[in-house]
Amino acid sequence: MSSLEILIEALKVYEIEIVAIDGNHVKLQNNYEVEVEKNNLYKLISNGNIVAPFSDLNELCRFILK
């Protein structure tokens, strides 16, 4: 599985709504967006501002649900 596919599966497990997928960007509920980078790194973006990079998808999903 690709990093993007792994992200999508994790979001489904945590029941986080996917609004749109555009290349390596996944738009989510509450104006969040995740950019999938190389080496299984996921950059969380909120309203156009970078929040933080995550390498742990569980941590990323829990952060989004806060």
mmJSON file of the N, C-alpha and C atoms, coordinates in Angstrom:
{"data_MODEL":{"atom_site":{
"group_PDB":["ATOM","ATOM","ATOM","ATOM","ATOM","ATOM","ATOM","ATOM","ATOM","ATOM","ATOM","ATOM","ATOM","ATOM","ATOM","ATOM","ATOM","ATOM","ATOM","ATOM","ATOM","ATOM","ATOM","ATOM","ATOM","ATOM","ATOM","ATOM","ATOM","ATOM","ATOM","ATOM","ATOM","ATOM","ATOM","ATOM","ATOM","ATOM","ATOM","ATOM","ATOM","ATOM","ATOM","ATOM","ATOM","ATOM","ATOM","ATOM","ATOM","ATOM","ATOM","ATOM","ATOM","ATOM","ATOM","ATOM","ATOM","ATOM","ATOM","ATOM","ATOM","ATOM","ATOM","ATOM","ATOM","ATOM","ATOM","ATOM","ATOM","ATOM","ATOM","ATOM","ATOM","ATOM","ATOM","ATOM","ATOM","ATOM","ATOM","ATOM","ATOM","ATOM","ATOM","ATOM","ATOM","ATOM","ATOM","ATOM","ATOM","ATOM","ATOM","ATOM","ATOM","ATOM","ATOM","ATOM","ATOM","ATOM","ATOM","ATOM","ATOM","ATOM","ATOM","ATOM","ATOM","ATOM","ATOM","ATOM","ATOM","ATOM","ATOM","ATOM","ATOM","ATOM","ATOM","ATOM","ATOM","ATOM","ATOM","ATOM","ATOM","ATOM","ATOM","ATOM","ATOM","ATOM","ATOM","ATOM","ATOM","ATOM","ATOM","ATOM","ATOM","ATOM","ATOM","ATOM","ATOM","ATOM","ATOM","ATOM","ATOM","ATOM","ATOM","ATOM","ATOM","ATOM","ATOM","ATOM","ATOM","ATOM","ATOM","ATOM","ATOM","ATOM","ATOM","ATOM","ATOM","ATOM","ATOM","ATOM","ATOM","ATOM","ATOM","ATOM","ATOM","ATOM","ATOM","ATOM","ATOM","ATOM","ATOM","ATOM","ATOM","ATOM","ATOM","ATOM","ATOM","ATOM","ATOM","ATOM","ATOM","ATOM","ATOM","ATOM","ATOM","ATOM","ATOM","ATOM","ATOM","ATOM","ATOM","ATOM","ATOM","ATOM","ATOM","ATOM","ATOM","ATOM"],
"id":[1,2,3,4,5,6,7,8,9,10,11,12,13,14,15,16,17,18,19,20,21,22,23,24,25,26,27,28,29,30,31,32,33,34,35,36,37,38,39,40,41,42,43,44,45,46,47,48,49,50,51,52,53,54,55,56,57,58,59,60,61,62,63,64,65,66,67,68,69,70,71,72,73,74,75,76,77,78,79,80,81,82,83,84,85,86,87,88,89,90,91,92,93,94,95,96,97,98,99,100,101,102,103,104,105,106,107,108,109,110,111,112,113,114,115,116,117,118,119,120,121,122,123,124,125,126,127,128,129,130,131,132,133,134,135,136,137,138,139,140,141,142,143,144,145,146,147,148,149,150,151,152,153,154,155,156,157,158,159,160,161,162,163,164,165,166,167,168,169,170,171,172,173,174,175,176,177,178,179,180,181,182,183,184,185,186,187,188,189,190,191,192,193,194,195,196,197,198],
"type_symbol":["N","C","C","N","C","C","N","C","C","N","C","C","N","C","C","N","C","C","N","C","C","N","C","C","N","C","C","N","C","C","N","C","C","N","C","C","N","C","C","N","C","C","N","C","C","N","C","C","N","C","C","N","C","C","N","C","C","N","C","C","N","C","C","N","C","C","N","C","C","N","C","C","N","C","C","N","C","C","N","C","C","N","C","C","N","C","C","N","C","C","N","C","C","N","C","C","N","C","C","N","C","C","N","C","C","N","C","C","N","C","C","N","C","C","N","C","C","N","C","C","N","C","C","N","C","C","N","C","C","N","C","C","N","C","C","N","C","C","N","C","C","N","C","C","N","C","C","N","C","C","N","C","C","N","C","C","N","C","C","N","C","C","N","C","C","N","C","C","N","C","C","N","C","C","N","C","C","N","C","C","N","C","C","N","C","C","N","C","C","N","C","C","N","C","C","N","C","C"],
"label_atom_id":["N","CA","C","N","CA","C","N","CA","C","N","CA","C","N","CA","C","N","CA","C","N","CA","C","N","CA","C","N","CA","C","N","CA","C","N","CA","C","N","CA","C","N","CA","C","N","CA","C","N","CA","C","N","CA","C","N","CA","C","N","CA","C","N","CA","C","N","CA","C","N","CA","C","N","CA","C","N","CA","C","N","CA","C","N","CA","C","N","CA","C","N","CA","C","N","CA","C","N","CA","C","N","CA","C","N","CA","C","N","CA","C","N","CA","C","N","CA","C","N","CA","C","N","CA","C","N","CA","C","N","CA","C","N","CA","C","N","CA","C","N","CA","C","N","CA","C","N","CA","C","N","CA","C","N","CA","C","N","CA","C","N","CA","C","N","CA","C","N","CA","C","N","CA","C","N","CA","C","N","CA","C","N","CA","C","N","CA","C","N","CA","C","N","CA","C","N","CA","C","N","CA","C","N","CA","C","N","CA","C","N","CA","C","N","CA","C","N","CA","C","N","CA","C","N","CA","C","N","CA","C"],
"label_alt_id":[null,null,null,null,null,null,null,null,null,null,null,null,null,null,null,null,null,null,null,null,null,null,null,null,null,null,null,null,null,null,null,null,null,null,null,null,null,null,null,null,null,null,null,null,null,null,null,null,null,null,null,null,null,null,null,null,null,null,null,null,null,null,null,null,null,null,null,null,null,null,null,null,null,null,null,null,null,null,null,null,null,null,null,null,null,null,null,null,null,null,null,null,null,null,null,null,null,null,null,null,null,null,null,null,null,null,null,null,null,null,null,null,null,null,null,null,null,null,null,null,null,null,null,null,null,null,null,null,null,null,null,null,null,null,null,null,null,null,null,null,null,null,null,null,null,null,null,null,null,null,null,null,null,null,null,null,null,null,null,null,null,null,null,null,null,null,null,null,null,null,null,null,null,null,null,null,null,null,null,null,null,null,null,null,null,null,null,null,null,null,null,null,null,null,null,null,null,null],
"label_comp_id":["MET","MET","MET","SER","SER","SER","SER","SER","SER","LEU","LEU","LEU","GLU","GLU","GLU","ILE","ILE","ILE","LEU","LEU","LEU","ILE","ILE","ILE","GLU","GLU","GLU","ALA","ALA","ALA","LEU","LEU","LEU","LYS","LYS","LYS","VAL","VAL","VAL","TYR","TYR","TYR","GLU","GLU","GLU","ILE","ILE","ILE","GLU","GLU","GLU","ILE","ILE","ILE","VAL","VAL","VAL","ALA","ALA","ALA","ILE","ILE","ILE","ASP","ASP","ASP","GLY","GLY","GLY","ASN","ASN","ASN","HIS","HIS","HIS","VAL","VAL","VAL","LYS","LYS","LYS","LEU","LEU","LEU","GLN","GLN","GLN","ASN","ASN","ASN","ASN","ASN","ASN","TYR","TYR","TYR","GLU","GLU","GLU","VAL","VAL","VAL","GLU","GLU","GLU","VAL","VAL","VAL","GLU","GLU","GLU","LYS","LYS","LYS","ASN","ASN","ASN","ASN","ASN","ASN","LEU","LEU","LEU","TYR","TYR","TYR","LYS","LYS","LYS","LEU","LEU","LEU","ILE","ILE","ILE","SER","SER","SER","ASN","ASN","ASN","GLY","GLY","GLY","ASN","ASN","ASN","ILE","ILE","ILE","VAL","VAL","VAL","ALA","ALA","ALA","PRO","PRO","PRO","PHE","PHE","PHE","SER","SER","SER","ASP","ASP","ASP","LEU","LEU","LEU","ASN","ASN","ASN","GLU","GLU","GLU","LEU","LEU","LEU","CYS","CYS","CYS","ARG","ARG","ARG","PHE","PHE","PHE","ILE","ILE","ILE","LEU","LEU","LEU","LYS","LYS","LYS"],
"label_asym_id":["A","A","A","A","A","A","A","A","A","A","A","A","A","A","A","A","A","A","A","A","A","A","A","A","A","A","A","A","A","A","A","A","A","A","A","A","A","A","A","A","A","A","A","A","A","A","A","A","A","A","A","A","A","A","A","A","A","A","A","A","A","A","A","A","A","A","A","A","A","A","A","A","A","A","A","A","A","A","A","A","A","A","A","A","A","A","A","A","A","A","A","A","A","A","A","A","A","A","A","A","A","A","A","A","A","A","A","A","A","A","A","A","A","A","A","A","A","A","A","A","A","A","A","A","A","A","A","A","A","A","A","A","A","A","A","A","A","A","A","A","A","A","A","A","A","A","A","A","A","A","A","A","A","A","A","A","A","A","A","A","A","A","A","A","A","A","A","A","A","A","A","A","A","A","A","A","A","A","A","A","A","A","A","A","A","A","A","A","A","A","A","A","A","A","A","A","A","A"],
"label_entity_id":["1","1","1","1","1","1","1","1","1","1","1","1","1","1","1","1","1","1","1","1","1","1","1","1","1","1","1","1","1","1","1","1","1","1","1","1","1","1","1","1","1","1","1","1","1","1","1","1","1","1","1","1","1","1","1","1","1","1","1","1","1","1","1","1","1","1","1","1","1","1","1","1","1","1","1","1","1","1","1","1","1","1","1","1","1","1","1","1","1","1","1","1","1","1","1","1","1","1","1","1","1","1","1","1","1","1","1","1","1","1","1","1","1","1","1","1","1","1","1","1","1","1","1","1","1","1","1","1","1","1","1","1","1","1","1","1","1","1","1","1","1","1","1","1","1","1","1","1","1","1","1","1","1","1","1","1","1","1","1","1","1","1","1","1","1","1","1","1","1","1","1","1","1","1","1","1","1","1","1","1","1","1","1","1","1","1","1","1","1","1","1","1","1","1","1","1","1","1"],
"label_seq_id":[1,1,1,2,2,2,3,3,3,4,4,4,5,5,5,6,6,6,7,7,7,8,8,8,9,9,9,10,10,10,11,11,11,12,12,12,13,13,13,14,14,14,15,15,15,16,16,16,17,17,17,18,18,18,19,19,19,20,20,20,21,21,21,22,22,22,23,23,23,24,24,24,25,25,25,26,26,26,27,27,27,28,28,28,29,29,29,30,30,30,31,31,31,32,32,32,33,33,33,34,34,34,35,35,35,36,36,36,37,37,37,38,38,38,39,39,39,40,40,40,41,41,41,42,42,42,43,43,43,44,44,44,45,45,45,46,46,46,47,47,47,48,48,48,49,49,49,50,50,50,51,51,51,52,52,52,53,53,53,54,54,54,55,55,55,56,56,56,57,57,57,58,58,58,59,59,59,60,60,60,61,61,61,62,62,62,63,63,63,64,64,64,65,65,65,66,66,66],
"pdbx_PDB_ins_code":[null,null,null,null,null,null,null,null,null,null,null,null,null,null,null,null,null,null,null,null,null,null,null,null,null,null,null,null,null,null,null,null,null,null,null,null,null,null,null,null,null,null,null,null,null,null,null,null,null,null,null,null,null,null,null,null,null,null,null,null,null,null,null,null,null,null,null,null,null,null,null,null,null,null,null,null,null,null,null,null,null,null,null,null,null,null,null,null,null,null,null,null,null,null,null,null,null,null,null,null,null,null,null,null,null,null,null,null,null,null,null,null,null,null,null,null,null,null,null,null,null,null,null,null,null,null,null,null,null,null,null,null,null,null,null,null,null,null,null,null,null,null,null,null,null,null,null,null,null,null,null,null,null,null,null,null,null,null,null,null,null,null,null,null,null,null,null,null,null,null,null,null,null,null,null,null,null,null,null,null,null,null,null,null,null,null,null,null,null,null,null,null,null,null,null,null,null,null],
"Cartn_x":[0.838,0.0,0.88,0.408,1.132,0.841,1.631,1.413,0.026,-0.434,-1.762,-2.845,-2.714,-3.696,-3.731,-2.567,-2.488,-3.186,-2.971,-3.635,-5.149,-5.628,-7.078,-7.68,-7.007,-7.509,-7.546,-6.516,-6.48,-7.616,-7.865,-8.95,-10.298,-10.473,-11.718,-11.888,-10.805,-10.853,-11.274,-10.749,-11.071,-12.352,-13.001,-14.249,-14.097,-12.987,-12.735,-13.18,-14.054,-14.643,-13.615,-13.519,-12.684,-13.575,-13.226,-14.011,-13.587,-12.27,-11.761,-10.327,-9.933,-8.549,-8.05,-6.927,-6.359,-4.86,-4.47,-3.059,-2.606,-1.61,-1.114,-1.705,-2.798,-3.491,-4.86,-5.161,-6.452,-7.134,-8.262,-9.022,-10.004,-10.054,-10.824,-11.846,-12.611,-13.577,-12.851,-13.587,-13.081,-11.909,-11.908,-10.88,-9.461,-9.331,-8.014,-7.67,-6.374,-5.86,-4.573,-4.335,-3.101,-2.362,-1.109,-0.252,0.632,0.567,1.367,2.733,3.764,5.126,5.855,7.086,7.888,8.227,8.628,9.074,7.987,6.73,5.611,5.494,5.669,5.5,4.24,3.431,2.138,2.105,1.942,1.926,0.482,0.126,-1.218,-1.302,-2.327,-2.541,-3.944,-4.057,-5.347,-5.54,-6.59,-6.878,-5.668,-4.921,-3.778,-2.477,-2.506,-1.312,-0.842,0.462,1.023,0.933,0.312,0.19,1.415,1.692,2.824,2.965,4.187,4.365,4.139,3.583,3.344,3.91,4.541,4.97,4.099,3.383,2.504,1.057,0.419,-0.948,-1.957,-1.745,-2.656,-2.612,-1.421,-1.261,-1.922,-1.736,-2.353,-3.872,-4.438,-5.901,-6.458,-5.781,-6.244,-6.181,-5.165,-5.039,-6.207,-6.552,-7.647,-8.973,-9.162,-10.423,-10.549,-9.487,-9.559,-10.468],
"Cartn_y":[-1.191,0.0,1.251,2.263,3.53,4.319,5.342,6.194,6.829,7.199,7.8,6.786,5.568,4.524,4.194,4.179,3.907,5.023,6.269,7.41,7.291,6.992,6.881,5.797,4.663,3.588,4.024,4.722,5.198,6.182,7.071,8.041,7.331,6.279,5.506,4.827,4.262,3.587,4.578,5.797,6.814,7.585,7.198,7.825,9.329,9.715,11.11,11.295,12.258,12.465,12.997,12.336,12.794,13.608,14.873,15.766,15.62,15.553,15.433,14.926,14.304,13.859,14.482,15.21,15.881,15.595,14.604,14.224,13.673,14.337,13.882,14.704,15.429,16.208,15.582,15.406,14.863,15.929,16.437,17.449,16.755,17.249,16.599,17.545,16.989,17.771,18.881,19.9,21.0,21.765,21.903,22.676,22.136,20.857,20.232,19.661,19.582,18.976,18.253,17.109,16.365,16.234,16.654,16.47,15.262,14.3,13.084,13.36,13.222,13.444,12.105,12.154,10.937,10.408,9.165,8.501,8.445,8.232,8.101,9.275,10.48,11.697,12.389,12.841,13.445,14.839,15.861,17.245,17.683,18.039,18.499,20.002,20.413,21.817,22.194,23.363,23.866,25.274,25.468,26.781,27.363,26.523,26.968,27.088,26.888,26.988,25.608,25.382,24.099,23.997,22.918,22.673,21.907,20.759,19.928,18.755,18.225,16.971,15.798,14.736,13.535,12.334,11.437,10.165,9.041,9.307,8.331,8.673,7.817,8.095,8.074,7.251,7.246,8.595,9.123,10.434,11.522,11.456,12.418,12.375,11.21,11.068,11.533,11.196,11.655,13.169,13.781,15.243,15.876,15.321,15.851,15.765,14.711,14.508,15.342,16.001,16.825,17.997],
"Cartn_z":[0.0,0.0,0.0,-0.681,-0.702,0.577,0.83,2.003,1.963,0.783,0.635,0.99,0.515,0.812,2.305,2.928,4.363,5.137,4.728,5.358,5.236,4.055,3.821,4.706,4.832,5.692,7.151,7.606,8.993,9.253,8.317,8.474,8.567,7.786,7.834,9.188,9.721,11.016,12.108,12.048,13.049,12.711,11.62,11.171,10.961,10.34,9.984,8.538,8.328,7.005,6.012,4.872,3.768,2.847,2.654,1.808,0.35,0.108,-1.261,-1.231,-2.333,-2.51,-3.807,-3.718,-4.886,-4.906,-5.678,-5.733,-4.4,-3.784,-2.483,-1.333,-1.598,-0.576,-0.291,0.994,1.406,2.251,1.758,2.489,3.411,4.667,5.711,6.327,7.244,8.01,8.771,9.168,10.003,9.394,8.068,7.343,7.506,7.823,7.875,6.51,6.26,5.038,5.421,4.81,5.063,3.742,3.75,2.577,2.836,1.938,2.071,1.452,2.277,1.8,1.729,1.284,1.18,2.564,2.628,3.856,4.928,4.499,5.438,6.398,5.881,6.664,6.18,7.13,6.822,7.428,6.573,7.035,7.231,8.474,8.781,8.562,7.81,7.479,7.935,8.568,9.032,8.486,7.699,7.11,6.385,5.685,4.903,5.676,6.998,7.831,8.268,8.186,8.606,10.122,10.599,12.036,12.518,11.893,12.302,11.351,11.243,10.515,11.469,10.959,11.762,11.018,11.762,11.181,11.723,12.814,13.444,13.084,12.297,11.845,12.985,13.986,15.128,15.843,16.025,16.661,15.815,14.514,13.595,13.71,13.654,13.714,15.048,16.136,17.454,17.547,16.965,16.969,16.206,15.06,14.247,15.003,15.783,16.496,17.765,18.199,19.422,19.218],
"occupancy":[1.0,1.0,1.0,1.0,1.0,1.0,1.0,1.0,1.0,1.0,1.0,1.0,1.0,1.0,1.0,1.0,1.0,1.0,1.0,1.0,1.0,1.0,1.0,1.0,1.0,1.0,1.0,1.0,1.0,1.0,1.0,1.0,1.0,1.0,1.0,1.0,1.0,1.0,1.0,1.0,1.0,1.0,1.0,1.0,1.0,1.0,1.0,1.0,1.0,1.0,1.0,1.0,1.0,1.0,1.0,1.0,1.0,1.0,1.0,1.0,1.0,1.0,1.0,1.0,1.0,1.0,1.0,1.0,1.0,1.0,1.0,1.0,1.0,1.0,1.0,1.0,1.0,1.0,1.0,1.0,1.0,1.0,1.0,1.0,1.0,1.0,1.0,1.0,1.0,1.0,1.0,1.0,1.0,1.0,1.0,1.0,1.0,1.0,1.0,1.0,1.0,1.0,1.0,1.0,1.0,1.0,1.0,1.0,1.0,1.0,1.0,1.0,1.0,1.0,1.0,1.0,1.0,1.0,1.0,1.0,1.0,1.0,1.0,1.0,1.0,1.0,1.0,1.0,1.0,1.0,1.0,1.0,1.0,1.0,1.0,1.0,1.0,1.0,1.0,1.0,1.0,1.0,1.0,1.0,1.0,1.0,1.0,1.0,1.0,1.0,1.0,1.0,1.0,1.0,1.0,1.0,1.0,1.0,1.0,1.0,1.0,1.0,1.0,1.0,1.0,1.0,1.0,1.0,1.0,1.0,1.0,1.0,1.0,1.0,1.0,1.0,1.0,1.0,1.0,1.0,1.0,1.0,1.0,1.0,1.0,1.0,1.0,1.0,1.0,1.0,1.0,1.0,1.0,1.0,1.0,1.0,1.0,1.0],
"B_iso_or_equiv":[0.0,0.0,0.0,0.0,0.0,0.0,0.0,0.0,0.0,0.0,0.0,0.0,0.0,0.0,0.0,0.0,0.0,0.0,0.0,0.0,0.0,0.0,0.0,0.0,0.0,0.0,0.0,0.0,0.0,0.0,0.0,0.0,0.0,0.0,0.0,0.0,0.0,0.0,0.0,0.0,0.0,0.0,0.0,0.0,0.0,0.0,0.0,0.0,0.0,0.0,0.0,0.0,0.0,0.0,0.0,0.0,0.0,0.0,0.0,0.0,0.0,0.0,0.0,0.0,0.0,0.0,0.0,0.0,0.0,0.0,0.0,0.0,0.0,0.0,0.0,0.0,0.0,0.0,0.0,0.0,0.0,0.0,0.0,0.0,0.0,0.0,0.0,0.0,0.0,0.0,0.0,0.0,0.0,0.0,0.0,0.0,0.0,0.0,0.0,0.0,0.0,0.0,0.0,0.0,0.0,0.0,0.0,0.0,0.0,0.0,0.0,0.0,0.0,0.0,0.0,0.0,0.0,0.0,0.0,0.0,0.0,0.0,0.0,0.0,0.0,0.0,0.0,0.0,0.0,0.0,0.0,0.0,0.0,0.0,0.0,0.0,0.0,0.0,0.0,0.0,0.0,0.0,0.0,0.0,0.0,0.0,0.0,0.0,0.0,0.0,0.0,0.0,0.0,0.0,0.0,0.0,0.0,0.0,0.0,0.0,0.0,0.0,0.0,0.0,0.0,0.0,0.0,0.0,0.0,0.0,0.0,0.0,0.0,0.0,0.0,0.0,0.0,0.0,0.0,0.0,0.0,0.0,0.0,0.0,0.0,0.0,0.0,0.0,0.0,0.0,0.0,0.0,0.0,0.0,0.0,0.0,0.0,0.0],
"pdbx_formal_charge":[null,null,null,null,null,null,null,null,null,null,null,null,null,null,null,null,null,null,null,null,null,null,null,null,null,null,null,null,null,null,null,null,null,null,null,null,null,null,null,null,null,null,null,null,null,null,null,null,null,null,null,null,null,null,null,null,null,null,null,null,null,null,null,null,null,null,null,null,null,null,null,null,null,null,null,null,null,null,null,null,null,null,null,null,null,null,null,null,null,null,null,null,null,null,null,null,null,null,null,null,null,null,null,null,null,null,null,null,null,null,null,null,null,null,null,null,null,null,null,null,null,null,null,null,null,null,null,null,null,null,null,null,null,null,null,null,null,null,null,null,null,null,null,null,null,null,null,null,null,null,null,null,null,null,null,null,null,null,null,null,null,null,null,null,null,null,null,null,null,null,null,null,null,null,null,null,null,null,null,null,null,null,null,null,null,null,null,null,null,null,null,null,null,null,null,null,null,null],
"auth_seq_id":[1,1,1,2,2,2,3,3,3,4,4,4,5,5,5,6,6,6,7,7,7,8,8,8,9,9,9,10,10,10,11,11,11,12,12,12,13,13,13,14,14,14,15,15,15,16,16,16,17,17,17,18,18,18,19,19,19,20,20,20,21,21,21,22,22,22,23,23,23,24,24,24,25,25,25,26,26,26,27,27,27,28,28,28,29,29,29,30,30,30,31,31,31,32,32,32,33,33,33,34,34,34,35,35,35,36,36,36,37,37,37,38,38,38,39,39,39,40,40,40,41,41,41,42,42,42,43,43,43,44,44,44,45,45,45,46,46,46,47,47,47,48,48,48,49,49,49,50,50,50,51,51,51,52,52,52,53,53,53,54,54,54,55,55,55,56,56,56,57,57,57,58,58,58,59,59,59,60,60,60,61,61,61,62,62,62,63,63,63,64,64,64,65,65,65,66,66,66],
"auth_comp_id":["MET","MET","MET","SER","SER","SER","SER","SER","SER","LEU","LEU","LEU","GLU","GLU","GLU","ILE","ILE","ILE","LEU","LEU","LEU","ILE","ILE","ILE","GLU","GLU","GLU","ALA","ALA","ALA","LEU","LEU","LEU","LYS","LYS","LYS","VAL","VAL","VAL","TYR","TYR","TYR","GLU","GLU","GLU","ILE","ILE","ILE","GLU","GLU","GLU","ILE","ILE","ILE","VAL","VAL","VAL","ALA","ALA","ALA","ILE","ILE","ILE","ASP","ASP","ASP","GLY","GLY","GLY","ASN","ASN","ASN","HIS","HIS","HIS","VAL","VAL","VAL","LYS","LYS","LYS","LEU","LEU","LEU","GLN","GLN","GLN","ASN","ASN","ASN","ASN","ASN","ASN","TYR","TYR","TYR","GLU","GLU","GLU","VAL","VAL","VAL","GLU","GLU","GLU","VAL","VAL","VAL","GLU","GLU","GLU","LYS","LYS","LYS","ASN","ASN","ASN","ASN","ASN","ASN","LEU","LEU","LEU","TYR","TYR","TYR","LYS","LYS","LYS","LEU","LEU","LEU","ILE","ILE","ILE","SER","SER","SER","ASN","ASN","ASN","GLY","GLY","GLY","ASN","ASN","ASN","ILE","ILE","ILE","VAL","VAL","VAL","ALA","ALA","ALA","PRO","PRO","PRO","PHE","PHE","PHE","SER","SER","SER","ASP","ASP","ASP","LEU","LEU","LEU","ASN","ASN","ASN","GLU","GLU","GLU","LEU","LEU","LEU","CYS","CYS","CYS","ARG","ARG","ARG","PHE","PHE","PHE","ILE","ILE","ILE","LEU","LEU","LEU","LYS","LYS","LYS"],
"auth_asym_id":["A","A","A","A","A","A","A","A","A","A","A","A","A","A","A","A","A","A","A","A","A","A","A","A","A","A","A","A","A","A","A","A","A","A","A","A","A","A","A","A","A","A","A","A","A","A","A","A","A","A","A","A","A","A","A","A","A","A","A","A","A","A","A","A","A","A","A","A","A","A","A","A","A","A","A","A","A","A","A","A","A","A","A","A","A","A","A","A","A","A","A","A","A","A","A","A","A","A","A","A","A","A","A","A","A","A","A","A","A","A","A","A","A","A","A","A","A","A","A","A","A","A","A","A","A","A","A","A","A","A","A","A","A","A","A","A","A","A","A","A","A","A","A","A","A","A","A","A","A","A","A","A","A","A","A","A","A","A","A","A","A","A","A","A","A","A","A","A","A","A","A","A","A","A","A","A","A","A","A","A","A","A","A","A","A","A","A","A","A","A","A","A","A","A","A","A","A","A"],
"auth_atom_id":["N","CA","C","N","CA","C","N","CA","C","N","CA","C","N","CA","C","N","CA","C","N","CA","C","N","CA","C","N","CA","C","N","CA","C","N","CA","C","N","CA","C","N","CA","C","N","CA","C","N","CA","C","N","CA","C","N","CA","C","N","CA","C","N","CA","C","N","CA","C","N","CA","C","N","CA","C","N","CA","C","N","CA","C","N","CA","C","N","CA","C","N","CA","C","N","CA","C","N","CA","C","N","CA","C","N","CA","C","N","CA","C","N","CA","C","N","CA","C","N","CA","C","N","CA","C","N","CA","C","N","CA","C","N","CA","C","N","CA","C","N","CA","C","N","CA","C","N","CA","C","N","CA","C","N","CA","C","N","CA","C","N","CA","C","N","CA","C","N","CA","C","N","CA","C","N","CA","C","N","CA","C","N","CA","C","N","CA","C","N","CA","C","N","CA","C","N","CA","C","N","CA","C","N","CA","C","N","CA","C","N","CA","C","N","CA","C","N","CA","C","N","CA","C","N","CA","C","N","CA","C"],
"pdbx_PDB_model_num":[1,1,1,1,1,1,1,1,1,1,1,1,1,1,1,1,1,1,1,1,1,1,1,1,1,1,1,1,1,1,1,1,1,1,1,1,1,1,1,1,1,1,1,1,1,1,1,1,1,1,1,1,1,1,1,1,1,1,1,1,1,1,1,1,1,1,1,1,1,1,1,1,1,1,1,1,1,1,1,1,1,1,1,1,1,1,1,1,1,1,1,1,1,1,1,1,1,1,1,1,1,1,1,1,1,1,1,1,1,1,1,1,1,1,1,1,1,1,1,1,1,1,1,1,1,1,1,1,1,1,1,1,1,1,1,1,1,1,1,1,1,1,1,1,1,1,1,1,1,1,1,1,1,1,1,1,1,1,1,1,1,1,1,1,1,1,1,1,1,1,1,1,1,1,1,1,1,1,1,1,1,1,1,1,1,1,1,1,1,1,1,1,1,1,1,1,1,1]
}}}
